[in-house]
Amino acid sequence: MLLLALVALSIWVLPLDLTAVASWPDFQAACTRLWGFASAFAMPDLSQPMLVRCASLAMETVAVALLGVAIGLTLAYPLAIAACRAVVVAAGPTPLVRRWLARLLLEIARIVLDVMRGVPDFVWAVLLANVTGVSPVTGLLAIAISVAGIFGKVLSEQWDNVDGTRYVALRSSGASRLQVFFYGLQPLGARTTLSFVLMRTECAIRNASVIGVVGGGGLGAGLWIEYNDLNWRGVATILLTLLLVTASADLLANFVRRRLRIDANHPRAPIAVPKRLASRRRVQVLAGVAMVLLGCVWWLWGPLQIARQELGRIDWPYVEQYTFGLFWPSWSVATWSAVLRESVVPLAIGVLATLGGGLLAAMLVYPASLAMQLDSARFTGERVTPVVRVVRLVSLVLARAIALVMRGIPEVAWLVMLAVFFRSGVTPCVLAIALHTAGVLHRVFTEAVDDVPYGQLERVRGSRPVVFWYGALPRIWANWRTYGFFQFEVNMRIGIALGMVGAGGLGLFFKNNLEWRQHADAAAFLWGMIVLTVLVDRLSRWLQLTRNRC
């Protein structure tokens, strides 16, 4: 009932424009526009200049994403340590002053992370473009700051969720807080940390591919130029390149993620390797990462030098005034009333997109599950004929391909395609986020089902659907809810970002006030974004604590 009430309220609040399907003539006109756009994919621009341009933009996108993640992780690590309760707030008797200072440090670190994460990377790009100019460096820095906030929050929560009994011997031996962290918390949470860093790197590549829409370079800049010129063949070529880049990152991440599977008893778990070979592989991976990052620096060396020269010519008094102006909001009642009113827009977008995407993702889990389609004989005892096995394999490949396309195309790219049919407005924004959300949640939903030990599924007698409903779902439902709530927070921030390109809300008002040099009003909407993220984050942490108590 609560979800239905939220959906009804969100539909009532958002100015959804359904003119494209309101009447038969409007629907025909929308289909004509969409057909003209879709037909370009049958004949994309494959000329040599366009292909060379797409390859260069793709390399630029990957370089921006990887360097942004590397810088963001470097910034996030010390902040995550300071935001980790298990490190800062020591267990046992502690003097009152030291305890309060520790709690103050904890809250300051969390607030800094909230500010970094609360401002979407799109907004960071808009802010930084006034200092570094419109270049890949702007996108790199925007991703680094946003990723640092996300890494800091999630890593601190992961370390806090490590069972304290597993490192109690370190505390009882008199180890310092940092020693407890480096020799207890960090090693115990290493696999989870590495898996999340891998996932965020994959997401950063998608974000970097479209952040050029607001000045970050890469494929997004090329896509927006071709879209504004109504060059559908060029848009088709860049979108196909974008899908190739993000799908390649997705497949590579899935391969590495399978290698990190921690359930040694799972039939698809990797074979254990000797410690010496494992250490050698780690060294090889670190050397490979270092070489890739150096290659990224080499590829972006020209833009980096241009940005350095631009920084040397900057009017720093103006930058100081501009920067501090965005920290002192207007206290006008009318401005803050507008902030409260427009804050509802990203919240409603997040609710509709998350629920819609989650339902679509859940519908595709069963046909895409390796356990349910190819390994069902292990826990149901059924005999599968070759023809049935081929049919199930086709079902699995098709469902996974659909999900790969949905998450491989970023939200802004979906928005570009849907805006051809619905025109600009909040409707294509909600649908774009929902489609991308379905692809993202489908991957984690399906992995959660496939990671259930087959020994537990054997206890449920019945066919595959019975085992799925009564064996797998009860064991992974809590994980699905956790993923869904985290995706809601992500979608809310994306709703703010897309507000600058048609969805309205906080993002649009912030951008307009910034362009009109109304820095005090722009600051109010900027702080509105941050406060909204802080409130959702605290709700998320409270729900996590509630689950731990249960």
C-alpha positions in Angstrom: 0.0 0.0 0.0 2.8 2.4 0.8 4.5 1.8 -2.6 1.1 2.3 -4.4 0.6 5.6 -2.5 4.2 6.8 -3.4 3.5 5.9 -7.1 0.2 7.7 -7.1 1.7 10.8 -5.4 4.7 10.8 -7.8 2.4 10.7 -10.8 0.3 13.5 -9.4 3.3 15.7 -8.6 5.2 15.3 -11.9 4.1 17.2 -14.9 4.0 14.1 -17.1 3.3 15.0 -20.7 1.6 12.3 -22.6 0.6 14.4 -25.6 2.4 11.9 -27.9 -0.1 9.2 -27.1 -3.2 11.4 -26.3 -4.7 11.0 -29.7 -4.3 9.0 -32.9 -2.9 11.9 -35.0 -0.4 12.8 -32.2 0.7 9.1 -31.9 1.2 8.9 -35.7 3.3 12.0 -35.7 5.4 10.7 -32.8 5.9 7.4 -34.6 6.9 9.2 -37.8 9.6 11.1 -35.8 10.8 7.9 -34.1 10.9 6.0 -37.4 13.0 8.8 -39.0 15.4 8.5 -36.1 15.4 4.7 -35.9 16.0 4.3 -39.7 19.3 6.1 -39.2 20.6 3.0 -37.4 20.2 1.0 -40.6 22.5 3.4 -42.3 24.8 5.0 -39.7 27.6 7.3 -40.8 30.5 5.0 -41.4 32.7 7.4 -43.2 36.4 7.4 -42.2 36.4 10.8 -40.6 33.4 9.8 -38.4 34.9 6.5 -37.4 38.2 8.1 -36.5 36.4 10.8 -34.5 34.3 8.1 -32.6 37.4 6.1 -31.8 39.2 9.2 -30.5 36.2 10.2 -28.4 35.8 6.6 -27.1 39.5 6.6 -26.0 39.0 10.0 -24.4 35.9 8.7 -22.5 37.7 5.7 -21.1 40.7 7.7 -20.1 38.5 10.3 -18.3 36.6 7.6 -16.5 39.7 5.6 -15.3 41.7 8.6 -14.2 38.6 10.0 -12.5 38.1 6.7 -10.6 41.8 6.6 -9.6 41.8 10.2 -8.3 38.4 9.7 -6.6 39.6 6.5 -4.8 42.7 8.3 -3.6 40.6 11.1 -2.2 38.0 8.8 -0.7 40.3 6.5 1.2 41.4 8.8 4.0 37.8 10.2 4.2 36.3 6.7 4.4 38.7 5.9 7.3 37.6 9.0 9.1 33.9 8.2 8.4 34.2 4.6 9.7 32.7 4.2 13.1 34.7 1.0 13.8 38.0 3.0 13.4 37.2 6.4 14.8 34.9 5.5 17.7 36.9 2.9 19.6 35.3 0.3 21.7 35.8 0.2 25.4 36.3 2.9 28.0 37.4 6.2 26.5 37.7 9.7 28.1 34.7 11.9 27.4 36.6 14.6 25.6 38.3 12.1 23.2 35.0 10.4 22.6 33.3 13.6 21.6 36.2 14.7 19.4 36.1 11.3 17.7 32.3 11.7 17.0 32.9 15.2 15.7 35.6 13.9 13.3 33.2 11.1 12.2 30.4 13.6 11.4 32.7 16.1 9.7 34.0 13.3 7.4 30.5 12.1 6.6 29.3 15.6 5.9 32.2 16.2 3.5 31.4 12.9 1.7 27.7 13.9 1.6 28.6 17.2 -0.1 30.9 15.5 -2.6 28.3 12.9 -3.4 25.2 15.1 -3.0 26.2 17.3 -5.9 25.8 15.1 -9.1 28.8 14.8 -11.4 26.8 16.7 -14.0 26.5 19.7 -11.6 30.2 19.4 -10.7 31.0 19.6 -14.4 28.9 22.8 -14.7 30.6 24.3 -11.8 34.1 23.4 -12.9 33.6 24.4 -16.5 33.7 28.1 -15.3 37.3 27.4 -14.0 38.8 24.7 -16.2 36.8 25.4 -19.3 34.9 23.0 -21.5 37.4 20.1 -21.8 37.9 16.4 -20.8 39.7 17.7 -17.7 36.4 19.1 -16.5 34.8 15.7 -16.9 37.7 14.0 -15.2 37.5 16.3 -12.1 33.7 16.1 -11.9 33.8 12.3 -11.9 36.7 12.2 -9.4 34.8 14.4 -6.9 31.5 12.5 -7.2 33.2 9.1 -7.2 35.2 10.1 -4.1 31.9 10.8 -2.2 30.4 7.5 -3.3 33.5 5.5 -2.5 33.9 7.1 0.9 30.4 6.4 1.9 30.2 2.8 0.7 33.7 1.8 1.9 33.1 3.2 5.4 29.8 1.3 5.6 31.4 -1.9 4.4 34.1 -1.7 7.0 31.5 -0.9 9.7 29.6 -4.1 8.6 32.6 -6.4 9.3 31.8 -8.6 12.2 33.7 -7.2 15.2 34.4 -10.7 16.6 36.7 -11.3 13.7 39.2 -8.7 14.7 38.6 -8.5 18.5 42.0 -10.2 19.1 43.7 -7.1 17.6 41.8 -4.7 19.9 42.5 -6.9 23.0 46.2 -7.0 22.2 46.5 -3.2 22.4 46.6 -2.4 18.7 46.0 1.2 17.7 42.9 2.2 15.7 44.9 2.4 12.4 46.5 -0.9 13.2 43.1 -2.5 13.7 42.1 -1.0 10.4 45.1 -2.0 8.3 45.5 -5.5 9.8 41.8 -6.3 10.6 39.1 -4.3 8.8 40.8 -3.7 5.5 41.9 -7.4 4.8 38.5 -8.7 5.9 36.6 -6.3 3.7 39.1 -6.5 0.8 37.0 -8.7 -1.6 33.8 -6.6 -1.1 35.8 -3.4 -1.6 37.4 -4.7 -4.8 34.1 -5.8 -6.2 32.5 -2.4 -5.5 35.4 -0.5 -7.0 35.1 -2.6 -10.1 31.4 -1.9 -10.3 31.8 1.9 -9.9 34.6 1.9 -12.5 32.1 0.4 -14.9 29.5 3.0 -13.9 32.1 5.8 -14.3 32.7 4.8 -17.9 29.0 5.2 -18.6 28.9 8.5 -16.7 32.0 9.8 -18.6 30.4 8.9 -21.9 27.6 11.4 -21.4 29.0 14.0 -19.1 30.3 15.8 -22.2 26.7 17.1 -22.6 27.5 19.8 -20.1 31.1 20.3 -21.0 33.1 17.2 -20.0 34.3 16.0 -23.5 34.2 12.5 -24.8 31.3 10.7 -26.6 28.7 12.8 -24.7 30.0 16.0 -26.3 29.9 14.4 -29.8 26.4 13.0 -29.2 25.0 16.3 -28.1 26.5 18.2 -31.1 25.1 15.7 -33.6 21.7 15.7 -31.8 21.4 19.5 -31.9 22.3 19.5 -35.6 19.6 16.8 -36.2 22.2 14.6 -37.8 20.5 11.3 -37.0 23.1 9.2 -38.9 25.9 10.8 -36.8 23.8 10.3 -33.6 23.4 6.6 -34.6 27.1 6.1 -35.1 28.0 7.7 -31.8 25.3 5.8 -29.9 26.5 2.5 -31.4 30.1 3.4 -30.3 28.8 4.3 -26.9 27.0 0.9 -26.6 30.2 -0.9 -27.7 32.3 0.9 -25.1 29.9 0.4 -22.2 29.1 -3.2 -23.2 32.8 -4.1 -23.4 33.3 -2.6 -19.9 30.3 -4.5 -18.6 31.5 -7.9 -20.0 35.0 -7.3 -18.7 33.7 -6.4 -15.3 31.5 -9.5 -15.2 34.4 -11.7 -16.0 36.5 -10.2 -13.2 33.6 -10.3 -10.9 33.2 -14.1 -11.4 36.9 -14.5 -10.7 36.2 -12.8 -7.3 33.4 -15.2 -6.3 33.9 -16.0 -2.6 31.6 -19.0 -2.2 34.1 -21.9 -2.7 31.3 -24.5 -2.5 29.4 -23.0 -5.4 29.6 -25.1 -8.6 30.7 -22.1 -10.6 33.3 -20.9 -8.1 36.8 -20.5 -9.5 39.4 -23.2 -8.8 41.7 -22.3 -5.9 45.3 -21.4 -6.8 48.5 -21.6 -4.7 49.4 -18.5 -2.7 52.5 -17.8 -4.7 50.6 -17.8 -7.9 47.9 -15.7 -6.4 50.5 -13.1 -5.2 52.1 -13.1 -8.7 48.7 -12.4 -10.3 48.1 -9.5 -7.9 51.4 -8.0 -8.8 50.6 -8.5 -12.5 47.2 -6.8 -12.1 48.7 -3.9 -10.2 51.4 -3.5 -12.9 48.7 -3.6 -15.6 46.6 -1.0 -13.8 49.6 1.3 -13.5 50.3 0.9 -17.2 46.7 1.7 -18.1 46.6 4.8 -16.0 49.9 6.0 -17.5 48.4 5.4 -20.9 45.4 7.5 -19.9 47.6 10.3 -18.8 49.5 10.2 -22.1 46.2 10.2 -24.1 44.9 13.3 -22.1 48.3 15.0 -22.0 47.2 17.7 -24.5 44.0 18.7 -22.6 45.9 18.5 -19.3 48.5 21.0 -20.6 45.8 23.3 -22.0 44.0 23.2 -18.6 47.2 24.1 -16.9 47.7 27.0 -19.2 44.2 28.2 -18.6 44.6 28.0 -14.9 47.6 30.3 -15.2 45.5 32.9 -16.9 42.5 32.7 -14.5 41.2 35.8 -12.7 41.5 34.2 -9.2 39.6 37.0 -7.4 36.6 36.3 -9.6 37.0 32.5 -9.0 37.2 33.2 -5.2 34.1 35.3 -5.3 32.3 32.8 -7.6 33.3 29.9 -5.3 32.4 31.5 -2.0 29.2 32.9 -3.5 28.0 29.3 -4.0 28.5 28.5 -0.4 26.3 31.4 0.9 22.8 30.9 -0.2 20.0 33.4 -0.4 17.7 33.4 2.6 14.7 34.6 0.7 11.5 32.9 1.7 10.5 32.7 -2.0 13.8 31.1 -3.0 13.6 28.4 -0.3 9.9 27.8 -1.0 11.0 27.1 -4.6 13.8 24.8 -3.3 11.3 22.8 -1.3 8.8 22.7 -4.2 11.4 21.6 -6.8 12.9 19.0 -4.5 9.8 16.9 -5.0 10.7 16.4 -8.7 13.9 14.3 -8.3 12.2 12.4 -5.4 9.2 11.5 -7.6 11.4 10.7 -10.6 13.5 8.4 -8.3 10.3 6.6 -7.0 8.8 6.0 -10.5 12.1 5.1 -12.2 13.2 2.7 -9.5 9.9 0.9 -9.1 9.4 0.7 -12.9 13.0 -0.4 -13.6 12.9 -2.8 -10.7 9.8 -4.5 -11.9 11.2 -4.8 -15.5 14.5 -6.2 -14.1 12.7 -8.8 -11.9 10.7 -10.0 -14.9 13.9 -10.8 -16.8 15.7 -12.5 -13.9 14.2 -16.0 -14.3 14.9 -16.4 -18.1 18.4 -14.9 -17.6 19.5 -17.0 -14.6 22.2 -19.6 -15.2 21.0 -21.6 -12.3 17.4 -21.8 -13.5 18.1 -22.3 -17.2 21.2 -24.3 -17.5 22.0 -25.8 -14.1 18.5 -26.7 -12.9 19.2 -30.5 -13.1 21.6 -30.0 -10.2 18.9 -29.2 -7.7 15.6 -30.4 -9.4 16.8 -33.8 -10.7 15.1 -33.2 -14.0 16.3 -34.7 -17.3 16.8 -32.0 -20.0 16.8 -33.0 -23.7 19.2 -31.2 -26.0 16.4 -29.3 -27.7 15.1 -28.0 -24.4 18.6 -27.0 -23.4 19.1 -25.1 -26.6 15.7 -23.3 -26.1 16.7 -22.3 -22.5 20.1 -21.2 -23.7 18.5 -18.9 -26.3 16.2 -17.5 -23.6 19.1 -16.8 -21.3 21.2 -15.1 -24.1 18.2 -13.0 -25.2 17.2 -11.9 -21.7 20.8 -11.0 -20.9 21.3 -9.2 -24.2 18.2 -7.0 -23.6 19.5 -6.1 -20.1 22.9 -5.4 -21.5 21.5 -3.0 -24.0 19.4 -1.3 -21.4 22.3 -0.6 -19.0 24.9 -0.2 -21.8 23.1 2.9 -23.0 23.4 5.7 -20.4 20.4 7.7 -19.2 21.2 10.8 -21.3 21.5 8.6 -24.4 18.1 7.0 -23.7 16.8 10.6 -23.1 18.0 11.6 -26.5 16.1 8.7 -28.2 12.9 9.0 -26.2 12.8 12.8 -26.6 12.3 12.2 -30.3 9.0 10.5 -29.6 7.8 12.4 -26.5 9.5 15.7 -27.1 11.4 17.2 -24.2 10.1 17.2 -20.7 9.9 15.0 -17.6 8.2 12.0 -19.3 11.2 10.9 -21.4 13.5 11.5 -18.4 11.5 9.1 -16.2 11.4 6.4 -18.9 15.1 6.9 -19.7 16.2 6.4 -16.0 13.7 3.5 -15.7 15.2 1.6 -18.7 18.8 2.1 -17.5 17.8 1.1 -14.0 16.2 -2.1 -15.3 19.5 -3.1 -16.9 21.6 -2.2 -13.8 19.3 -4.0 -11.3 18.9 -7.0 -13.6 22.6 -7.7 -13.4 22.7 -7.6 -9.6 19.3 -9.4 -9.2 20.4 -12.2 -11.5 23.8 -12.5 -9.8 22.1 -12.8 -6.4 20.0 -15.7 -7.7 22.9 -17.5 -9.3 25.0 -17.1 -6.1 22.5 -19.1 -4.0 24.3 -22.4 -3.1 22.6 -25.2 -5.0 22.6 -27.3 -1.8 20.0 -24.9 -0.4 17.9 -25.1 -3.6 17.9 -28.9 -3.4 15.8 -28.7 -0.2 12.8 -27.3 -2.1 11.0 -30.1 -3.9 9.4 -29.1 -7.2 9.9 -27.7 -10.7 12.1 -24.8 -11.6 9.4 -22.1 -11.0 8.7 -23.6 -7.6 12.4 -23.6 -6.7 12.7 -20.0 -7.9 9.7 -18.7 -6.0 10.1 -20.7 -2.8 13.8 -21.4 -2.7 15.8 -18.6 -4.3 13.6 -15.5 -3.8 13.2 -15.8 0.0 17.0 -16.0 0.3 17.9 -13.0 -1.9 14.8 -10.8 -1.3 16.7 -8.7 1.4 19.6 -8.1 -1.1 17.1 -7.1 -3.8 15.6 -4.5 -1.4 19.0 -3.2 -0.5 20.0 -2.9 -4.2 16.7 -1.2 -5.0 17.1 1.4 -2.2 20.6 2.2 -3.3 19.5 2.6 -6.9 16.7 4.9 -5.7 19.4 7.2 -4.2 21.3 7.0 -7.5 18.2 7.7 -9.6 17.3 10.7 -7.4 20.7 12.3 -8.2 20.3 11.4 -11.9 16.9 13.1 -11.8 18.6 16.2 -10.5 21.2 16.0 -13.3 18.7 15.4 -16.0 16.8 18.4 -14.8 19.3 20.5 -16.6 18.4 18.9 -19.9 14.6 18.8 -19.7 13.3 17.2 -16.5 13.1 20.4 -14.5 13.3 20.5 -10.7 16.4 21.5 -8.7 18.8 20.9 -11.6 17.0 23.3 -14.0 16.6 26.0 -11.4 20.3 25.7 -10.4 21.5 25.9 -14.0 19.3 28.9 -14.8 20.3 30.9 -11.8 23.9 30.1 -12.4 23.7 31.3 -16.0 21.9 34.5 -14.8 24.7 35.1 -12.3 22.3 34.8 -9.4 24.8 33.0 -7.3 22.9 33.3 -4.0 19.8 31.7 -5.5 21.9 29.1 -7.3 23.6 28.3 -4.0 20.2 27.7 -2.3 19.3 25.1 -5.0 22.8 23.6 -4.7 22.4 23.2 -0.9 19.0 21.8 -1.6 20.6 18.9 -3.6 23.1 18.3 -0.8 20.5 18.3 2.0 18.2 16.0 0.0 21.1 13.5 -0.5 22.0 13.7 3.2 18.5 12.9 4.3 18.3 9.9 2.0 21.7 8.8 3.1 20.8 9.0 6.8 17.6 7.0 6.1 19.7 4.4 4.3 22.1 4.1 7.2 19.2 3.9 9.6 17.6 1.1 7.6 21.0 -0.7 7.5 21.3 -0.5 11.3 17.7 -1.8 11.6 18.6 -4.8 9.4 21.7 -5.4 11.5 19.6 -5.5 14.7 17.3 -8.0 13.2 
